[in-house]
Amino acid sequence: MKRLPIFMILLFTAVAVNAQSTTDSVEIKFNKLLDETGMVFKMPEGSVKTPIVKNRQIHYDYAVKYPDRNMEIRYTIVPMAGRVAEYQEFQKNHAPGSAMADPNKGFDAFTYVTAINAGGGVQDTTIKGRRFPAADVKKEFGADYGAFLLIPVKNNSFGTEYKFCSLVSLQKDNVANVYIFYLCNSMKELFDTYQAIGAQNIYYALKFKD
C-alpha cells in the first residue's frame, strides 16, 4: 500500500478540520441569532445543511437543500434591537428639523429592496407579491407583518444558478426582520416540491416563539 507523505496527511487533516470549523461556526452564529430574536428553527424534513455562498447581493445566515430535489432554502435574520434603541435615543435627543425613520415602519421598503437584490440587483416590474393577513401571520409565524414575493432571478449575483425565488418576509416589531429565500428554477418546480414533501414541512421551519 502506497504511503502518503506526512505533509500531505497534515494538509488533508487541516482541510477537514477547517471545513468542520466553518460548519460549526455557522451553526453557532445561527443559534445565537435564534436566541437573540426569540425564534425557533426546525430543520425542514428531508433537507440537509449546505454551505453559505458568499455573494454580492444578500447576506444570509443559514441554508439547507434537498439532495433529491432542485431546491435550496436560505435564511436571513436581521435583529432590530440596535436600530430601535438608536431611534428611541434620537426621539429623546435630536436637533430641530432633523429626522430619522422608525425601523418598525420600514417593512414594505425593506422587503422590496431585498426582493430586487435577490433577483439580480436591478428594478424588476415582473416581481409580484402580496401581504399576508395580519391575523394569519401572527398565528402562523408569530410575526406582526408578513409578505411573499415571486422573483425571477436574472443573474448569479446572489451566488446561485437558480432561476426563480419565492421570498417570504417577516417582521416582529422591535425584534427582527426575517427573509426566507426558496430557490429553484420555476414556480412549477417550487409547487411540485411543496406537493411532494408537504408545504407544512417546508414553510414553517423558522418562526417567532409564541
N, C-alpha and C positions, 0 to 999 in steps of 0.2 A: 504494500500500500504506500502510495507516494505521500511523503510528509510535507506539510506546509511550513514555510519559514516562519519563525516566531513573530516577525514584524507583521506578516500577513494575518496571523491569528489575532494579534493585538488590534490590527486595523478593523477586522470584521467584528471583533468584540466591541470596539469603540462605536462603530456604526450602529450596532444593535442596541447598545446602551443609550446612545443619543436618541434613536427613534423612540425607544420606550420612555425616555425622559420627556421628550416632546409631547407624547401622548398623555403622560401623567400630568404635565403642566397644563395642557388644555383642559383636562378633566378637573383639576384643582381650581383653575380660574373660573370655569363654568359653574362649578358647585358654589364657589364664593359669590358669584353673581346671583344665583338662585337664592342663597341665604340673604343676601343684601336686599333683594327686591321682594322677598316673600313669595317666591314662585316654586312650583313643583314640576319636575320633568319625569315622564315615564317613557323609556325607550320604545319607539313605535315597533309593534310586533313584526318580526321578520327582518328588521333593519340591522345594520352593523355600523359602527363608527367609521368615519372616513376622514382623512387628514384635511385640515384647513388649507385652502389655496390662497396665497397672497395675491391681491388684485388691486387694480387702480380705482375701483368704484366704491365698494362697500366692505367695511369690516364686519366679520361675523365671528361668533364665539364657539360654535359647535356645529357639527354636521353628521348626518347619517345617510346611508344609501341602501338600496335593496340589491343584493347580489344577483337576483334573477329578474330584476325589473330595471327599466331605464328611467330611474328617478332618484334624485338626491334632495334632501331637505336640509336647509341651513337656518340657523337660529341666531338672531342678534338681540341682545338685551342692553338697553341704554338706561342706566339709572338716572333718576331725575333729582335726587336729593340735593346735589350740589347746585344745580340750576335754580331749584326752588328756594334754597337758602340765599343765593345771590339776589334773586328777585325780591324776596322779603326784606333783605337788608336795603336794597335800592328803594323800596317803598318807604322805608323809615328815614333814609338819608340820601337825598338826591338833589342835584342842583335844579333851580327853577327852569322849566322849559325842557328838561331832559326826559327821555322816555326809555322804557325797557319792556320788551314783550313778556307777558306772562307765559311761562313754559307749559302751563296746563291748557293754554288756548291755541296751541300750535299743531294740534293733531292732524288736521287735513293737509296743511302745508308740509309737515314732516313726512307724511305718508306719500304724498305725490312726488316729492323730491327723491325719496327712497325708490319709488317705482321707476322714475326716469333713470336713476343711476343703475338699477338692476337691468334695465332694458338696453343700456349701452351708453348712457350719459348725454343723450340729446332728447329734446322735447319730442313727444310722440303722441299724436292725436288718436292713435289706434288703441292706446291704453284705456281699458274700460274697468269700471268697478262701482261699488256702492257701499254705503254704511250698513253695518249690522244694526238691527233694532236694539235700543239701549237695554231693554229688559232681557233680551236674549243673550247679549254679550256679557252682561253681568252674571247671569245664571250659568252660562256655559264656560266662560273664561275667567270670571271674577274681575273683569275689567270695566272701566267706565265708558270707554269708546272702543269701537272695532270697525274694521272695514276689510274688504278684499278687493284685489285688482288683478286683472288678467293682462299679462305683459309679453309682447313679442320681444325676444332677446335678439338684438341686431348685430352684436359682435361679442367677442370673448373678453371684453374688458372687466367683466365680473368674474373672471377666472374660470369660465366654463364654456364648453362647446354646445351646451343645451340651447334649444331654440325658443323655449317657452317657459314662462314663470307665472305661477299663481302666488300672489303675495297676500298674506294675512297680517294686518297691522292692528296692534292693540295698545291701549294706554290706560293705566291706572293712575289717576291724578296724584301728584306729589310723590309717586313711586317709580314708575318706569314707562318707557316706550319699548315695545317689543315688535320685532319683524320676523316673520317666518316665510321662507322662500321655498316653494315647491317647484323644483326644476325638472323639466322633461323636454320632450320635443314637440308636443302638441296638446291641445285641450283633450282630444280623444285619448291620448296616451295617459293623461292625468286621470280621467274618469275611468278608464279601463283598470288602472291600478287601484283606485278607490273601490271599484266594484269587486276586484279580486281579493283585496286584503281587508276591506272594510273601512269606510271613512272614519268610523269611531276610533279605530286603532291607529289612525294616522293623524287625524285632525286635532285631537285634544291632548297631545303629548305634553305640551307646555302650557301652563295656565297659572294664574294667581291663586294663592290659597284662599279658601272661603273665609 
